Amino acid sequence: MPDHRPRPAILRVLIGTQFGLFYAGNGLSSIGTWMQRVACGWLIWDWTHSVFWLGILSAGDLLPVILIGPIAGVAADRWDRVRQNMLAQIVSVVLAVLMAALLAVGWLGLIGTLALITVQGTLTAVIQPARLAMVQQMVPRGDMGIAVALNSVNVNLARMLGPAAAGVMILHMDILWIFVVNAAVTLLFVLVLMRLRLAPQEKRPHRGSFLGELTEGFAHILRAPALRLILLVMLCGGSLVRAMIELAPAIAARSFPDNATGLAVVTGAAAFGAVCAGLTMGPVSSRRLLYSVLLWWGLGAAASVALTHTDYRIVATISAMIVGACIARGLISTQTFVQLTTPDVLRGRVLSVHGLIARGSPALGALVIGFAADRVGLALSVEVTSITLILLLLVLFPFVRNAAHWVEDAA
């Protein structure tokens, strides 16, 4: 007798929709991306032993979103999102193969690595809004929240598995094979994108110029106090806490005798904490999301101090897990708030601003913290930035309380 009981929501989304195929391909590609990111960080640290240069690497990877992100948001609303992703992934394959080849012949070097990572960061900025907006073409509207949560878990699983795999390969193989693996899994993602059959993308008449549509997203944020505030909190948290992940090679060198092993442990522990945070997050009202981001970023600041002050591996590992969990909760809460409170016609552009802050703020923070760390030490630099963040959150609390009432009234 057939079982007519409804499937659990997660299985319904993963098995019963196109999202499951996308989820698998994107997950493999993200693992490869994180492997390559860790490999580049390891090369920069091995060549320079400078926290500042790690900050430069992070800036090259993440800062292009500041210029490209808002434009990409309009593009995601105007043009075919799957084709945008396919083209960007094909170029990513070419870049990974090129980096492997240059390493093999000894021609890559510091400047070459930074230049190619900047190109890769630009590609990521170009496709990020389209990739996020594709979700609504793959799942029913009622399952959007589940799909967003699964996307977050996917990203953080990649953050856990990618660095761990990269650390093992750095120990036992030539580092250029990491770039080869990234090229292979990215090519698999291209094949997945070719098989996707999404619901038709909603077309709406363009009400003005490209620039006019771009500014419309910013105007909406400025008119919405709660949205503006939660993005401001994410900017502060991303700059002063999320930046810790970009400085993982320097953090690992402090607590672990083997830098490669320490790098894999620190980044893997942070990702494990992020996955746990994502899987344990239940339904939360928009009002509570506003309050919770203050708590999570503040706790992350305190854990960052412990992470950069300890010489004990177990303390560093636990602190990295807490930092990863706090970052994940802060970012997931912010994106969920954006999804719940933004009209459909503006979602792509507001998500592009969200992505701009999510990617740009840790790059800026890593650059500043790295510059300071080379002069006064990493531990003192993080202590000052963490105290600064906690003070900023206390200053913002009254504004959060007022914004929470606005959200409640608007609901």
C-alpha positions as CSV (number, residue, x, y, z in Angstrom):
1,M,0.0,0.0,0.0
2,P,1.6,3.3,-1.0
3,D,2.6,5.8,1.7
4,H,0.7,9.1,1.1
5,R,2.2,10.9,4.1
6,P,3.7,14.2,3.1
7,R,7.5,14.4,2.8
8,P,9.4,16.5,5.4
9,A,9.9,20.0,4.1
10,I,13.6,19.7,3.5
11,L,13.2,16.5,1.4
12,R,10.3,18.1,-0.5
13,V,12.6,20.9,-1.5
14,L,15.7,18.8,-2.3
15,I,13.9,15.9,-4.1
16,G,10.7,17.4,-5.4
17,T,12.1,20.5,-7.1
18,Q,15.0,21.6,-9.4
19,F,16.6,23.1,-6.3
20,G,18.0,19.7,-5.3
21,L,20.1,19.5,-8.5
22,F,21.2,23.0,-8.1
23,Y,22.1,22.4,-4.5
24,A,24.3,19.5,-5.3
25,G,26.2,21.2,-8.1
26,N,26.6,24.5,-6.2
27,G,27.8,22.6,-3.2
28,L,30.6,20.9,-5.1
29,S,31.6,24.1,-6.8
30,S,31.7,25.9,-3.4
31,I,33.9,23.3,-1.9
32,G,36.3,23.8,-4.8
33,T,36.2,27.5,-4.4
34,W,37.1,27.3,-0.7
35,M,39.9,24.9,-1.5
36,Q,41.3,27.4,-4.0
37,R,40.8,30.3,-1.5
38,V,42.7,28.5,1.2
39,A,45.5,27.5,-1.2
40,C,45.9,31.1,-2.3
41,G,46.0,32.2,1.4
42,W,48.6,29.6,2.1
43,L,50.8,30.7,-0.9
44,I,50.6,34.3,0.2
45,W,51.5,33.5,3.8
46,D,54.3,31.2,2.7
47,W,55.8,33.9,0.4
48,T,55.4,36.9,2.7
49,H,54.5,35.8,6.3
50,S,52.6,39.1,6.4
51,V,49.1,39.6,7.8
52,F,48.8,42.7,5.7
53,W,49.3,40.8,2.5
54,L,46.6,38.3,3.6
55,G,44.3,41.4,3.9
56,I,45.3,42.5,0.4
57,L,44.3,39.0,-0.9
58,S,41.0,39.2,0.9
59,A,40.4,42.7,-0.6
60,G,41.1,41.4,-4.1
61,D,38.6,38.6,-3.6
62,L,35.8,40.5,-1.9
63,L,36.1,44.2,-2.7
64,P,35.0,44.0,-6.4
65,V,31.5,43.6,-5.1
66,I,31.4,47.2,-4.0
67,L,31.6,48.4,-7.7
68,I,29.9,45.4,-9.4
69,G,27.3,44.3,-6.9
70,P,24.6,47.0,-7.4
71,I,24.9,46.7,-11.2
72,A,24.7,42.9,-11.0
73,G,21.5,43.3,-9.0
74,V,19.8,45.1,-11.9
75,A,21.2,42.6,-14.4
76,A,19.7,39.8,-12.3
77,D,16.3,41.4,-12.7
78,R,16.7,42.1,-16.5
79,W,18.5,39.1,-18.0
80,D,18.6,35.3,-17.9
81,R,20.0,34.3,-14.6
82,V,21.1,30.8,-15.5
83,R,23.1,32.0,-18.5
84,Q,24.8,34.6,-16.4
85,N,25.9,31.9,-14.0
86,M,27.0,29.5,-16.7
87,L,29.2,32.1,-18.4
88,A,30.8,33.1,-15.1
89,Q,31.5,29.5,-14.1
90,I,33.1,28.7,-17.5
91,V,35.5,31.7,-16.9
92,S,36.2,30.4,-13.4
93,V,37.3,27.1,-14.8
94,V,39.7,28.9,-17.2
95,L,41.1,30.9,-14.3
96,A,41.7,27.8,-12.1
97,V,43.5,26.0,-14.9
98,L,45.6,29.1,-15.7
99,M,46.7,29.3,-12.0
100,A,47.6,25.6,-11.9
101,A,49.6,26.0,-15.1
102,L,51.4,29.1,-13.9
103,L,52.3,27.4,-10.6
104,A,53.6,24.4,-12.5
105,V,56.1,26.5,-14.5
106,G,56.9,28.8,-11.5
107,W,55.4,31.9,-13.1
108,L,52.5,32.7,-10.8
109,G,54.1,34.8,-8.0
110,L,52.6,37.2,-5.5
111,I,51.2,39.8,-8.0
112,G,49.9,37.1,-10.4
113,T,48.0,35.4,-7.5
114,L,46.5,38.7,-6.4
115,A,45.5,39.7,-9.9
116,L,43.8,36.4,-10.7
117,I,42.0,36.3,-7.4
118,T,40.7,39.8,-8.1
119,V,39.3,38.6,-11.4
120,Q,37.7,35.7,-9.6
121,G,36.2,38.0,-7.0
122,T,34.8,40.2,-9.8
123,L,33.1,37.2,-11.3
124,T,31.6,36.2,-8.0
125,A,30.2,39.7,-7.5
126,V,28.7,39.6,-11.0
127,I,26.7,36.4,-10.5
128,Q,25.8,36.6,-6.8
129,P,22.5,38.4,-7.1
130,A,21.4,36.2,-10.0
131,R,22.3,33.1,-8.1
132,L,20.3,34.1,-5.0
133,A,17.3,35.3,-7.2
134,M,17.3,32.0,-9.0
135,V,15.9,30.2,-5.9
136,Q,12.5,31.7,-6.4
137,Q,12.3,30.1,-9.8
138,M,13.1,26.6,-8.4
139,V,10.8,26.3,-5.4
140,P,7.2,27.3,-4.5
141,R,6.9,30.6,-2.6
142,G,6.0,28.8,0.6
143,D,9.3,26.9,0.6
144,M,11.5,30.0,0.0
145,G,12.6,30.1,3.6
146,I,13.7,26.5,3.6
147,A,15.6,27.0,0.4
148,V,17.4,30.0,1.8
149,A,18.4,28.1,4.9
150,L,19.6,25.2,2.9
151,N,21.7,27.5,0.8
152,S,23.3,28.8,3.9
153,V,24.1,25.3,5.2
154,N,25.5,24.5,1.8
155,V,27.9,27.5,1.9
156,N,29.0,26.7,5.4
157,L,29.5,22.9,4.7
158,A,31.8,24.0,1.8
159,R,33.6,26.3,4.2
160,M,34.2,23.3,6.4
161,L,35.0,20.6,3.8
162,G,36.9,22.8,1.4
163,P,39.6,24.0,3.8
164,A,39.9,20.6,5.4
165,A,40.5,19.0,1.9
166,A,42.9,21.8,1.0
167,G,44.9,21.2,4.2
168,V,45.3,17.5,3.5
169,M,46.3,18.2,-0.1
170,I,48.9,20.8,0.9
171,L,50.4,18.3,3.3
172,H,50.6,15.4,0.8
173,M,50.5,16.8,-2.7
174,D,51.7,19.6,-4.9
175,I,49.5,22.6,-4.1
176,L,48.7,23.1,-7.9
177,W,46.4,20.1,-7.8
178,I,44.0,22.1,-5.6
179,F,43.4,24.4,-8.5
180,V,42.9,21.4,-10.9
181,V,40.3,20.0,-8.5
182,N,38.5,23.3,-8.3
183,A,38.4,23.5,-12.2
184,A,36.9,20.0,-12.3
185,V,34.1,20.5,-9.8
186,T,33.3,23.9,-11.3
187,L,33.0,22.3,-14.7
188,L,30.5,19.8,-13.1
189,F,28.5,22.8,-11.9
190,V,28.3,24.1,-15.5
191,L,26.9,20.8,-16.6
192,V,24.3,21.0,-13.8
193,L,23.3,24.5,-14.8
194,M,22.8,23.3,-18.4
195,R,20.2,20.7,-17.1
196,L,18.2,23.1,-15.0
197,R,14.7,23.9,-16.3
198,L,13.5,26.8,-14.2
199,A,10.1,28.5,-14.0
200,P,9.9,31.4,-16.4
201,Q,11.6,34.5,-15.0
202,E,9.1,37.2,-14.3
203,K,9.5,40.0,-16.8
204,R,8.3,43.5,-16.0
205,P,8.5,46.6,-18.1
206,H,11.6,48.7,-17.4
207,R,10.4,51.9,-15.9
208,G,13.5,53.9,-16.6
209,S,17.2,53.7,-17.3
210,F,19.6,51.1,-16.0
211,L,20.9,53.7,-13.6
212,G,17.4,54.6,-12.5
213,E,16.6,51.0,-11.6
214,L,19.9,50.7,-9.8
215,T,19.2,53.7,-7.6
216,E,15.6,52.4,-6.9
217,G,17.0,49.6,-4.7
218,F,19.1,52.0,-2.7
219,A,16.2,54.4,-2.3
220,H,14.0,51.6,-0.9
221,I,16.7,50.8,1.8
222,L,16.9,54.5,2.7
223,R,13.1,54.6,3.2
224,A,13.0,51.5,5.4
225,P,14.5,52.3,8.8
226,A,14.7,48.7,10.0
227,L,16.2,47.4,6.8
228,R,18.7,50.2,6.8
229,L,19.7,49.5,10.4
230,I,20.1,45.7,10.1
231,L,22.4,46.2,7.1
232,L,24.4,48.8,9.1
233,V,24.8,46.2,11.9
234,M,26.0,43.6,9.3
235,L,28.5,46.2,8.0
236,C,30.0,46.6,11.4
237,G,30.0,42.9,12.2
238,G,31.3,41.9,8.9
239,S,34.2,44.4,9.1
240,L,35.2,43.5,12.7
241,V,34.3,39.9,13.2
242,R,33.7,38.2,9.8
243,A,37.2,39.5,8.8
244,M,38.7,37.0,11.2
245,I,38.1,34.2,8.7
246,E,40.2,36.0,6.1
247,L,43.1,36.1,8.6
248,A,43.0,32.3,9.4
249,P,46.6,31.6,8.2
250,A,48.0,34.1,10.7
251,I,45.7,32.9,13.5
252,A,46.7,29.2,12.8
253,A,50.4,30.1,13.0
254,R,49.9,31.4,16.5
255,S,48.3,28.3,18.0
256,F,49.5,25.3,15.9
257,P,53.1,24.1,15.3
258,D,52.1,22.9,11.8
259,N,50.7,25.8,10.0
260,A,48.9,23.8,7.3
261,T,47.2,21.6,9.8
262,G,46.3,24.6,11.9
263,L,44.8,26.4,8.9
264,A,42.6,23.4,8.1
265,V,41.5,23.1,11.8
266,V,40.7,26.8,12.3
267,T,38.8,27.2,9.1
268,G,37.1,23.8,9.4
269,A,36.0,24.5,13.0
270,A,34.6,27.9,12.1
271,A,32.6,26.3,9.3
272,F,31.4,23.5,11.6
273,G,30.1,26.1,14.0
274,A,28.4,27.9,11.1
275,V,26.7,24.7,9.9
276,C,25.4,23.9,13.5
277,A,24.1,27.4,13.8
278,G,22.3,27.2,10.5
279,L,20.7,23.8,11.2
280,T,19.5,24.8,14.6
281,M,17.9,28.1,13.6
282,G,14.1,27.9,13.7
283,P,11.4,30.3,12.5
284,V,11.9,33.8,13.9
285,S,9.9,36.9,13.6
286,S,11.3,39.9,11.8
287,R,11.3,41.8,15.1
288,R,13.3,39.2,16.9
289,L,15.8,39.1,14.0
290,L,16.6,42.7,14.6
291,Y,17.5,42.1,18.3
292,S,19.3,38.8,17.6
293,V,21.9,40.2,15.2
294,L,23.2,42.5,18.0
295,L,23.6,39.5,20.3
296,W,25.4,37.3,17.7
297,W,27.8,39.9,16.5
298,G,28.7,40.9,20.1
299,L,29.3,37.3,21.1
300,G,31.4,36.8,17.9
301,A,33.5,39.8,18.9
302,A,34.2,38.3,22.3
303,A,35.1,34.9,20.8
304,S,37.5,36.6,18.3
305,V,39.5,38.0,21.2
306,A,39.8,34.5,22.7
307,L,40.8,33.0,19.3
308,T,43.6,35.5,18.7
309,H,45.0,35.5,22.3
310,T,45.3,31.8,23.0
311,D,48.3,29.6,22.5
312,Y,46.3,26.4,23.2
313,R,45.0,24.4,20.2
314,I,41.8,23.3,21.9
315,V,40.8,26.8,23.0
316,A,41.6,28.1,19.5
317,T,39.4,25.4,17.9
318,I,36.5,26.0,20.3
319,S,36.8,29.8,19.8
320,A,36.8,29.3,16.0
321,M,33.6,27.3,16.2
322,I,31.9,30.0,18.2
323,V,33.1,32.7,15.8
324,G,31.8,30.7,12.9
325,A,28.4,30.1,14.6
326,C,28.0,33.8,15.4
327,I,28.9,34.9,11.9
328,A,26.5,32.4,10.4
329,R,23.6,33.5,12.7
330,G,24.4,37.2,12.0
331,L,24.4,36.7,8.2
332,I,21.4,34.3,8.0
333,S,19.3,36.5,10.3
334,T,20.1,39.5,8.1
335,Q,19.3,37.7,4.8
336,T,16.1,36.3,6.2
337,F,15.0,39.7,7.3
338,V,15.7,41.1,3.8
339,Q,13.7,38.2,2.2
340,L,10.8,38.7,4.6
341,T,10.5,42.5,4.3
342,T,11.5,43.3,0.7
343,P,8.9,43.5,-2.1
344,D,9.4,40.9,-4.9
345,V,10.0,43.6,-7.5
346,L,12.9,45.0,-5.5
347,R,14.4,41.8,-4.1
348,G,17.2,41.3,-6.6
349,R,18.5,44.8,-6.1
350,V,18.2,44.8,-2.3
351,L,19.9,41.4,-2.2
352,S,22.7,42.9,-4.3
353,V,23.2,45.6,-1.6
354,H,23.1,42.8,1.0
355,G,25.8,40.9,-0.9
356,L,27.9,44.1,-1.3
357,I,28.0,44.5,2.4
358,A,28.4,40.8,3.1
359,R,31.4,40.4,0.8
360,G,32.9,43.9,1.0
361,S,32.9,44.5,4.8
362,P,35.2,41.5,5.7
363,A,37.6,42.6,3.0
364,L,37.8,46.1,4.4
365,G,38.1,44.7,7.9
366,A,40.9,42.3,7.0
367,L,42.8,45.0,5.2
368,V,42.7,47.3,8.2
369,I,43.3,44.6,10.9
370,G,46.1,43.1,8.8
371,F,47.8,46.5,8.5
372,A,47.5,47.1,12.2
373,A,48.6,43.6,13.1
374,D,51.9,43.9,11.2
375,R,52.7,46.9,13.5
376,V,51.2,46.2,16.9
377,G,50.4,42.5,16.7
378,L,47.3,40.5,15.8
379,A,46.0,40.0,19.3
380,L,46.0,43.7,20.2
381,S,44.5,44.7,16.9
382,V,41.6,42.2,17.3
383,E,41.1,43.3,21.0
384,V,40.7,46.9,19.9
385,T,38.4,46.1,17.0
386,S,36.2,43.8,19.1
387,I,35.8,46.3,21.9
388,T,34.9,48.9,19.3
389,L,32.3,46.6,17.8
390,I,30.7,45.9,21.2
391,L,30.5,49.7,21.9
392,L,28.9,50.3,18.5
393,L,26.3,47.7,19.1
394,L,25.4,49.2,22.5
395,V,25.1,52.6,20.8
396,L,22.8,51.1,18.1
397,F,20.5,49.3,20.6
398,P,18.1,52.2,21.1
399,F,17.7,52.5,17.4
400,V,17.1,48.8,17.1
401,R,14.3,49.1,19.7
402,N,12.6,51.8,17.7
403,A,13.0,50.0,14.4
404,A,11.5,46.8,15.9
405,H,8.4,48.7,16.7
406,W,8.3,50.0,13.1
407,V,8.5,46.4,11.8
408,E,5.7,45.3,14.2
409,D,3.5,48.1,13.1
410,A,4.2,47.5,9.4
411,A,3.4,43.9,9.8
